[in-house]
Amino acid sequence: MEGMDNGNSGNGSNGSKRQMLYDFVRKTKEVYIPNIRQMTSKPYMPDGMARDGPSDISNSQYPENMFIQYYPSYYTRNDINDGRKALYDVVIRLNILEPGDITRRRNRVLLSLCKQYLKPGNSDPDAIQSETDLSQAKGFNEEELETLTNRIQGFLCARVPGAPLLITLHGDTPNDIHKIEIQADNIGYVETSVMTEFEPRRINITVQTPDYFPAIVTKDVSNLTYIKQDGWGLISDIDDTIKHTGITGNKKSMFRNVFVHEFERWKIDGMPSWYYTLRDVYNFDFFYVSNSPLQLYPVLVNFIESNYPRGPIFLKQYTGNFMKSLMTSSANRKSGKIRSILEDFPNKKFILVGDSGEQDLEAYTKLACEFPDQIRAIFIRCCSNSLSDFSVEDKNIMKTLNELIQRLYFNKSVGSSTTSLPISRKSFRDDLVDNIRKIPPLPLRRRTTAEVARPVDSFARDTPVSRRSTTDRLRRPPPPIPNKRIQLSREQEESIMATRHLNSDDHRSNADESPKRPPALPPRRTDSTLYDTIQDKSSLSPSASSISSSAQSSVSEGFFIPSSQNDMEGTGTIVDKRADNWQGRVINAIDELKSANVNVHFAFFMEPELCLEDSLSIIESTKERTPSEK
């Protein structure tokens, strides 16, 4: 600090304050922030110490008020030895938890963060204040605070790791008993599958505590869900598929959707009717798989059982940052749960329903290639502001994507009512090049003749900015109409002509002395040149061919990305990066399905009523093909 003292010899107090501020920032970065991250990412025991792994319950002081959170799953029957003997496979999932204590530092920080997202008009919800009691907050709606407090209880609970458990399955007779011992993992979670020779009717789960432990922690489960091996099943996402969540929106609006809004605002018109019709008419079994945190299970199970057919719910195990668990998506995690369901029911046919807010398209496509005989349909719901950079174009983008699927995957013209199987793989690239140019471009609003004729100033003055079309905002305004030409006198005209002759003579006299002009620029590469290059793809590698196909589709679809502002003005095209990205994702999905010769119904939708019609048609067509397949 000698250099600093010398530099501030005339103002030592300022140097001291600067050093104090530097020390404070360094300590905050190196000490306080890591401590907060550690508190919000690790399970805590009642004594406030975090545990990194399982341990023996006899060596630790476990809370007397711990409880078992059971997540209802299913059991099914597996026939062996040609049906002469049956084994029942029971899936068991649970958590060992302790009720949330608001006095813990971890929960105080969490509640303070929630208040920032709940506060109206807060532009910086990530800021954490020192208030810890929700009831003392000013400017909050009491009803919203109560709803938030109830729904966030799952995040306030502490996990009890390493607890030894005794699981007992009971059948119809006293002799039908099957026991297993298992230990919870480092976050108090248990997921296992138990095989029995009798049909289970009741499950008892007990924590094996020492004799001196003052309480008996046990859980009885009697309402078990049986799912048959054959028939039809529907695997559905939850967020933005059967309930409004707003994953594609900002953090604050999504937080209010999840923790504040009433169930009535979660409903999506038409989805319950579709699901109930499949259950009542064709006896569908339902599975709900989502990336929502497991801490939201009590809230989600109440919503689903009140509005949709009952079925097991599989959620994401939350172990890290609170808001990150709500905002991030993991297609691999969701695929693992769905894959387990498909493996448990090899003779059942499935319909997969997801949304465009996450990676459901890629996850479902890969699963359809792995289980082509089981997955018969994929429906992707188009949630708001997910297909286009301009929300008003979402419906047009959805229509364009469905037309792309019809032409390239089903090889039939748009509007055809005849059902056809996907085309063969051998000519897919050629068909992609030939057919993609036939897809009509997206309709774009252009200025009317009356708007063009109006002066620029009056158009800009009379039309609000929010109501002007995107084309009007991106294009430059037309040049103003020049005034009436000024008449020159004869003397002025003769003077101008004499000046021009003089300049031309000087130019000819200095022609030999002037340096050579640089060569002209090569002609600009046109769309037709790009298309010819794409057509000549015999020497391209598979990855380069895929890129070329995507580039050509961008040209033909109207999603052309200009290289400069002048290019954009010359083509008259609005850049829609999100729509262009979706077009590439759909083409990749089609390519992957054709590579595996998979025959699956594949569509985007906004109206569930159309999906109901398609579902009924798929079921009936499957019935007709079944005898011939056998």
N, C-alpha and C positions, 0 to 999 in steps of 0.2 A: 504493500500500500504506500510505499515511499513515493512512487511516481504520482500517485493520486494526490498525496498530501502536498507535493511540490506544485502540482498543477492547480491546486485549489488553496494555495497558501493564503490568498486574500479572502477566501470564503470557506473556512473549515467546516462550518455547520452544514453547508450543502453537500460536501464530500461525505460527511458522516451519515446524513440522511440517505444519500445514494447507496452507501454500503449497506445500510440497514435494509433498504428495499431489495437490494441484490440478494442478501442472505435470506430474506423472507421468500422470495420467488424460488430460490434454489431449494429451500427446505420444503416448500409446498410440492415442488416437482418430485423430489427424491423421497419424501417421507409420507406426506398426507395423501397424495393421489394413489400411490401403491397400496396404502392401508385401506382406502375406500374400496378399491378394486378387489382386494382380498376379502373384505367383509361381504361384498355383494356377489361373490362368485363361489364361496365355499360353504358347505353346511356347518351350522353351529350347534354346539351342545348347550345344555342349560347353563354351564359354567362360563360360557362365552368363548371357549377355546375351539378352534376349527380342527376337524379331523380329516386326514388325508386318506385313510383307508379303514377297512373293517377291523373290529376288535372284539374281544370277548366281553359279553355283557357283565360278567361277574367282576371284571376288573375296572369298571367304569360306573359312575353314578348316572343312571338313566332317569329321565323325568317320570314322575308318578302319573302324570296326566297324558302320557303318550297314547296314541290311538292308531288303529289300522284303517287306512283308506283303501277300500277294495274297488277295483275297476272291473265291472262285469264284462265277461268275454263270452265264450261259447264252448260247447262240447259237441263232438260228432262221433259217428259210429264207423268203424273200419272192419269190414268182414274179412276173415282169413279162412283158409282151408275150404274154399268154395262155399262160404257162408255158414259152415257148421259151427263156427266159433266167432264171436264178436268181441272186439276190444273198443273201448270208448276212450277217446282222446280229449282230455280236459285242459283248457288253457287258463292259467291262473295269473293274475297281475294285481299287485298291491304296493302300497307304500307305508312305512312306519314313520309317523309324524308326531310332532308336539305342537299344540296350539300356539298361534303367534303371540308374541309378547311385544307390545308397543314400546316398552322401555328399552329394548335393545338398540344399540347404535345402528345396526344394519337396517332395522325396520324404520327407525327415525329418518334415516337418509332416504329410504325408499318412499315413505309417505311424503316427505318434503318434495321429492321429485314429482310424485303424482300430483301434488297441488299445483305445481307450475304448469303441467299439462291441462289441468282443470280450470285454471284461472282464465276468465274471459279477457280477450284482447292482449294476452301476453305474447310478445314477439320473440322472446328467448326462453322457451320452455326447458332448455337444458340447464339453465342456471338453477343452482340449489341454494335455497334460503335456510335460515336457522330455525324457522318455525317447525314444531314437531307435532302439534295437536291439530288435527283437521277441524275440530269443533271451534277452535279459536280463530280460524281464518275468516277474514272479512271479504265480502264481495262474492261469496259462494252460495249457491242454492242448497238449502238444507236437504232437500230430497235427493239431489245429485250426490251430495256428500255421503248420505246413507247408502245409496246404491253402490258408490265407489268402495266404501268400507266393506260391504258384504262381498263384493266380487273380488276384492284383492286379498281376501283372507288366505287363499292358497299360497300366495307369494310370501306371506308373513310367517307361515308355519316353518318350524325348524325340522330338519330331517334327522332321524335317529339311525345312524349307520351300524352295520354289523350285528343286528339283533338276530339271535337264533329263533327259528320258528318251527312249530309243529303243525302240519296241515293234514287234516283228517277228512276223507271223503266217505259219505254214507250213502247206501243204496236203499232198496225197498225193504230189505229184511235186516234183522240185527247182525247177521253174519256178514253182510255186505259192508265191509270196512276196509279202507286202504289208507295207510299212514306214510308220510314222508317227512324228513327233517331237512331244512334248508336254512341258509343264512342270508340276510339282506346284504346288499352291496354297500359301497362306501357312501352312497346317498340314500340309503334306506329303501331301495327299490328291489322288488322281486318279480320276475317273470319266468314262468316255467310251464312245462307241459307234462301232465300226469296220465298214464295209461292204466285203466282198470278193466276188469272182466265183467263188471256189472254197470248198469246205467246209474250214474250219480244223481242223487236227489238233493243232497245238502252238503255244504262244505263248512268245516270249522277251522279257523285259523287262530292259533294261540302263540303269544310270545313266551318263550321258555325263560322265565325270570327265576332268580334264586329264591330259596324258601323264605328268606327274610324280606323279600320285596313286598311292600305294603299293598299292592294292587295286582289284580289279574287282568291282563290285557288280552282280550279275545274278540273274535268277530264270527258271527254265524251268517252264512249266505244260503238262502233256500230257493230263490227264484232264478234258477239256471236256464240259460238259453240253449236250446238244441237246434242245430242247423243240419239239414239233411245233405247227403253227399251229392245227389244229382239235382236236376232242375236248373233254375236260373238265380243269379245273384247280381246285385248292383253295388259297386264300390264307389263311394262318393266322397269328394272333398267337402270341406265345411265352409271355410272363409271365402266369401264372394262367390260361392257356388250354391249353397242353400241358405246363406245368411249374409247380409250386408256387413262388410268389415272395413273396406277401403284400404286394402294393402297398397294399391297404387297411388294413394293420396299422401298427404303430409302426415307427420307423426302425431300432431295434435288432434286432427280430425279422426284418425284411426283410433287413438287412445279413447276419445269420447265415445266412438262407436262401440268399443269393446266394454268399457267400464262404466258408462253413464247412461247410454240410450236404452230405452225400454225394449222388450222383446218385439213389440209391435213394429218398431222401426227396423228390426233385423230381417223381417220376412221378405221373401222374393216371390212375387206373384207367379202362380203357375207351377212352381216346383213341388209343393206338397201334393197337389192334385196328380201330377205325373207319378210321383213315388207311390202314393196310395193306390192308384189304379193298377200299377204293376203288382203290388202286393195282393190286392183283392182279386184280380182276374187271373194272374199267373203264379200266385204264391211265391213271389220273389223274396229272397233273403237279402238283408241290407247290412253293409259294413261302412262305417264312416272313418276315414283316414285323413288326418290333417296335420299340418305343421304348427298348429296352435300349442302353446305350452300346456303341459299336463296339469299345471296349477289351475287352469280354467275348466277342468273337468266338471266340477259341480254345477257351474253356470251353463256349460254347453249341454250337459245331459238333461237339464230341466228344459232348455229350449227345444232340443230335438224330440224328446218324448212328448212335448206339447204340440208339436207341429208336423212331425214326420214319423214314419214307421220305426218301430224300435229295432235297434241293432247295436252290436258292439262298437265302441268308439276308441280309436287309437290316436293318441296325441304325442307330441314331441316332448321328450324328457328335458326339462329346463335345468341347466347347471351353470349358466354364465350370466352375462349382462342382462338386466331386466328388459330394457327397451329393445336390445338386439334380438332377444328371443321372440319378440312380437313382430319385428320388422323383417327379419331375414327368412329366406326360404331354403329348404334342403330337399331337392328332388331325390337324392340318393336315400335319405332317411325314409321318405314316404314310399319310395320304391321297395325298400326292404320289407316294410309292413305288408304292402300289397302282395309281394312275392310270397311271403309266408302264407297268406290266405289262399293264394292260387295253388300252392303246394299242398295245403291241407284238404283242398277240394278239387282233385284232379278231374272228376267227372261232371263238374258243374260249369255251366256257361255264364259268362259275366259281361256286364256293360259297365264301362268306366266313365265317370262324369267328373270333369274338372273345370278350371276357369283359366282365363287368359292373363290373370294377374301374376301367376307364378310359372314354374317350369313344368306344368302338368303335361303339355304337349310332348315334350321330349321324354319325360318319364313314362307316359302311357305308350308311346311309340316303341320304346325299347322293350317294355313288358309284352306288347302284342307280338313282337318278333320272337320272344322267348316262349310264349304260351299261345301259339296261333290257333290251336284247337279250342281254347277256352274263352279267349276274349273275342267277342263278336261285334262290339261297337265301341267307339270313342266319341264322346260329346264334350266339346269345350265351350263353356259359357263365356260370352264376351262381356266382361265387366267394364264399367265406365272408365274412360280415359286410358285405355290400355292398348288399343289397336292403332291409333293415329295421334299425331301431334296436335291435331285439331279435333276436339271432341265431337263436333257436328258431323265428322266424316266417319265415325266408328261404324255406323251401319253400312255405309258404302264399302268400307274396307272389308267388313265381314262378308258381304256379298261377293266381292272380288276373290277373296280367299276360297270360298265355297265353289266358285266357278273354276278356280285353279285346280281344286281337288277333282271336280267332275271331269275336266278335260284331260288332266295328266294322270290321274289314278284310275278313274272308272272309264276313261276313253269314250265319253259320250257328250253330245252337245248340250248346252245349257237349256233347261226347260224340258228335256226328254223325260218321259214318265216310265220308260222301260228300264228295268233293273239289269245291269250288266256287271260281270266280274271284272276285277282289275286286269289291265292289259299285261302281257308277258314282259319279262325283264329285258329280253334281248334288244328291243328297239326303244327302250325308255329314253335314252339320250337324244335319239333322233326325233322321237315324238315331242320331247321337251322343246327342242329348237323349232320344230314345225308348228306346234300348237300354241306356244306361248305368245306369238305375235297376234293371234286371233282374239286374245282377251281384250275387251274394250278398256280404254283408259278410264280412270276415275273422273266423274263429272266435276268440273271446277266452275265456280261462279265467275263470270266475266262481266265487265261493266256494260251496261246497256247503252244504246245509241244516245238516249237522252242524257245520261250521265257524262258521256264523252263530250257532248256538245256544250255542256255547261262550263263556265269559267272555273279554273282550278280553285281560285280563292273562295268562290261561293260554295263549291262542293265540299271543300275542307271545313268551311265555316258552318254549313247547315247540317253536315253528317257527323254525329258523335264518333269518336275514335273507336269506341267499343263495338259500334254497329257496322263499321266499314268491313268489307270482306277482306280476306287475307290477300287476295290478288291486288286489291287497291292499295294495301299497305306496303306490299313488296315492290310493286312497279313504280317507276318514276312518273310523275304527272306529265301530261302532254305539254309541249311548248305552247306559250301564249300566241295568239294570232297577231302577226305584225301589223303595225299601223299603216295608214295610207302612204304610198311612196311619195317622197318629196321631189318636186320638179326642180331640176337644175337649169340655170341660165346657160346661154350659148357660150359665154366666156368661161364659165366653170367647166363645161364639157370639153372645150378645146384645151384648157390647162391640164385636165386629167389625162387626155389622150397623149399630149406631148410628154408628160411624165412617164407614161407606160412605154413609149417608143424609146426614150432615153434609157430606161432600165433594161429593156431588151437588148440594146446595143452593147451596154456594159457587160451583160451576161455572156454574149457571144465572144466578146474580146477576152474574157477571162476564163473561157471554157477549158482551154488547154492547161491553165495553171491550177484549176480546182481539183481537189483529190477525188479519187474514184468513189462512187456511192457504194455502200455496203450491199451485199447480195440480199435479195428479197427473202422474207420468211417463208418457210414451207407452208403449203395450204393446211388449214385446220382439219383435223380428223373428224369426219362426219359420222352420223349414226349408221349410215349404210356401210361405211368402211369397218366400223366396229362389228356390225352384224356379219360381214363377210369373214372377218377374222374369227368370230365365234363359230361360224359354220365349219371352217377348216380346223377341226379339232382332233384329227387323227393322230397328230404327234403330241397331244397334250397328255400330261399325267392325269390320273383320276382327280387329284385335288385341284389341278389347274382347270380341268374340264368343268368341275363343279363351280369354280369361280367364274368361268366364262359364261356358264348358263345363267348364273345369278346376275351377271352384268348385263346379258342380253335381255333378261326379263325386266331389269330395271329400265332399259331403253323402251321396250314395248309397252310396259305398264304405265309409263308416265311418272315413275318415281326417279327419273334421271337426276343425278347429283351433279350440278354444274361445277366447273373448276374455278369460276370467278363470278363476280357480280354481273359482269357483262354477259356471260353465258346464260345466267338465270333470266336476264331481261330478254335475251334473244329467243330462248326456247319458250318462254311464257309458262314455265312449269314451277309449281310450288314444291319446295323440298319437304318431304315427309319422311324423316328418317325412321320413325317408329313403324310406319306402314311398310317401308322397304325392308326393315328387319324382319317383320312378320312374314313377308313374302318369302324371304330366304329360309326362315324356319320351317314354313310349310313345305317348300321344295325339298329341304333336307329330310323331313319326315316322310314324304312320299318316296324319296329315293331309298330310304332305309326300309320301308315296308316292302317295296318292290324287290329289293335285294334279297329279302327273305321269302318272297312269294306269298305274302300274307294277304288274306282276304278278310278285311274288316271294314265295317261302316265307319266313316270318318267325317265329322262335320262340326262347324262352329254354329252357335245359336244364340239368340236373344229371347226368343219366345219358346218357353218349355212345351207349349201345346204341340208345336211341330215335332219336337223330340218324342212326344208320346205317340204320335202317328208313326214315326219312323221305328220306334221300339216295337210296336205291335206288328208292323210289317216284317221286321227282322225275325221276330219270334215265329211268325207263321211260315216264313220262308225256310227257317231252320227245321221246322217240323216236316216240311215237304221234302227236304233234302236228306233227312236222317235215314230213311229206309235204303236209299241208293248208296249212301256212304257206308252203311253196314254191309 
